[in-house]
Amino acid sequence: MKKNLATRLSRLGEGTRPSITPAKSLPITWSSVFAFDSLADLEAVYQKEAAGHIYTRLGNPVHDALQEILADIEEGRGARAYASGMGAVAVTILGLLRSGDHLLADTGLYGGTYQLFNDLAARFGIAVTFADLKREDPADHLRDKTRLIYLETISNPLMEVADIRRIAAAAHRQDCRVAVDSTFASPVICRPLSLGADVVIHSATKYLCGHSDVMGGVVVAADPAVLEEIHRAGVLYGPTLSPMDAWLLIRSLRTLDLRMRRHAQNALALAGFFAGQPHVGRVFYPGLSDSPFHDIARRQFSDGLCGGMLSLELTGGKAAAERFLGNLEGIKFLPSLAGYSTSVSYPAATSHRGLTKEARAKAGIGDGLIRVSAGLEDSADLRAEFTAILERV
Ligand SMILES: *Cc1c(COP(=O)(O)O)cnc(C)c1O
C-alpha cells in the first residue's frame, strides 16, 4: 500500500546501495561531467539503454534523487529541477509554446511571471491574455490556438483560489494544457495534478526549501512526454540547478510536512487575530470562514490546511504601511516568503513593482497592503509582536 506523504518525504530518494554499508545521506555528486569507458558505453547511456549520466546540465544523480521525491509527492510521472522558480516557469513556456500560440493566464500572478508573459507577448509572438480565472469561465477566453492555461494554486498576494478541476476540464476539451504554479501551497496542501492539471511548477526557493538559503525551481508533469518537451528547453536554455542546491533541497524536503502544518496553523491564527484589529481593513486568507475562497479551498486542499501566507490591508494606506514596516523588530521585512521565521512584504513596492499603478489597482493591490509569511515561531509570541506593531501604526 502506498505510504502517506509524511512517510514518503522521510524515505524517498536515498539512492542506490553501492556497498553493504551505504552512507545514510546521499553523497553530493559534485561533478559537471561523467567519464565513459568506451564508445559503446557512451551510446548506451545516450540511448537510455544503460543507466548513467553525461553532463550535469542534462542531469546529475542528486537531481535524480530530488526529482524522484518531487514526482512522488506531487503525484506526477516525472519531475525536473532548475536553478530558480523563474527558470522553471520560463522553460515550461519555451518548451510547450511556440510563436503563434495563445497563452491564457490568470490575473493573480507572481509579478515576475506577469512580466515574463508580457515579454513573451511583445518579443516572441506568443499571444497572451490575462483573465480572472477565479471568477470568470475559462471557456469564455479560449481560442483555437490556446495551448496553455497558466494559474497559481493560491494567488499572490491576495490568496485567491481558482477551481483547478473546472479549468482543466475546459482546457482538455481542446488541445490545451494547464500549468499551475503551486509555490504558495506546496504538495502538503494541494496536488494540482490530481485535480486535472498537466504541469505543476514551484519556486523551490520558497516552501520546498523553507530556510532562505537555496534558489531553485521545479517542474512536475502528469505525462512524461510533456516533461520531455519542457526539459528539452531546460537543457537548451540551461538554468541548471547546482548539485549542492539540489542536495540542500532534499534535506529541506524531509521536514516539509511538519513545516507546512505549522506554517498553516500560525497563518490561520494570525488571520483571525488581524481580522479584529484597529487600522486593519480586509484580511485575505482562504482559511477564514468568511473568505469567498473558503469553500473551494476546503475542496481542493488537504486536511483543512490553507497555507502559510496571508495579506492584510491597512486602512491608512501607504503612510500606515511605512509605519508598520518601520515598527518591525523580530519580524523581518523581506521581499520573499516561506522561510522558517515570520516575515512581511509590501507587494506594491516588491513583487508587484513592475506593474503600472493602474495594473496594480486592477489586481486589487492597494498601497496599504501588507503580505505576511507566517513562520514556525510560537503563535502567542507572534500575536504579541504584531499587537505591538499595530499599536504604533
Ligand atoms: C518567488 C516566486 C516565483 C519565482 O521564483 P524564483 O525562485 O524567485 O525565481 C514564481 N512564482 C511564485 C508564486 C513565487 O512566489
Ligand as a Chemical Component Dictionary entry (heavy atoms), coordinates in Angstrom:
data_LIG
# 
_chem_comp.id                   LIG 
_chem_comp.type                 NON-POLYMER 
_chem_comp.pdbx_formal_charge   0 
_chem_comp.three_letter_code    LIG 
# 
loop_
_chem_comp_atom.comp_id 
_chem_comp_atom.atom_id 
_chem_comp_atom.alt_atom_id 
_chem_comp_atom.type_symbol 
_chem_comp_atom.charge 
_chem_comp_atom.model_Cartn_x 
_chem_comp_atom.model_Cartn_y 
_chem_comp_atom.model_Cartn_z 
_chem_comp_atom.pdbx_ordinal 
LIG C1 C1 C 0 9.146  33.508 -5.968 1  
LIG C2 C2 C 0 8.114  33.025 -6.892 2  
LIG C3 C3 C 0 8.410  32.714 -8.236 3  
LIG C4 C4 C 0 9.784  32.924 -8.814 4  
LIG O1 O1 O 0 10.701 32.065 -8.228 5  
LIG P1 P1 P 0 12.271 32.379 -8.045 6  
LIG O2 O2 O 0 12.765 31.193 -7.331 7  
LIG O3 O3 O 0 12.369 33.669 -7.281 8  
LIG O4 O4 O 0 12.838 32.539 -9.425 9  
LIG C5 C5 C 0 7.407  32.215 -9.027 10 
LIG N1 N1 N 0 6.156  32.052 -8.555 11 
LIG C6 C6 C 0 5.826  32.350 -7.290 12 
LIG C7 C7 C 0 4.435  32.120 -6.822 13 
LIG C8 C8 C 0 6.784  32.841 -6.416 14 
LIG O5 O5 O 0 6.454  33.145 -5.157 15 
# 
loop_
_chem_comp_bond.comp_id 
_chem_comp_bond.atom_id_1 
_chem_comp_bond.atom_id_2 
_chem_comp_bond.value_order 
_chem_comp_bond.pdbx_ordinal 
LIG C1 C2 SING 1  
LIG C2 C3 SING 2  
LIG C2 C8 DOUB 3  
LIG C3 C4 SING 4  
LIG C3 C5 DOUB 5  
LIG C4 O1 SING 6  
LIG O1 P1 SING 7  
LIG P1 O2 DOUB 8  
LIG P1 O3 SING 9  
LIG P1 O4 SING 10 
LIG C5 N1 SING 11 
LIG N1 C6 DOUB 12 
LIG C6 C7 SING 13 
LIG C6 C8 SING 14 
LIG C8 O5 SING 15 
# 
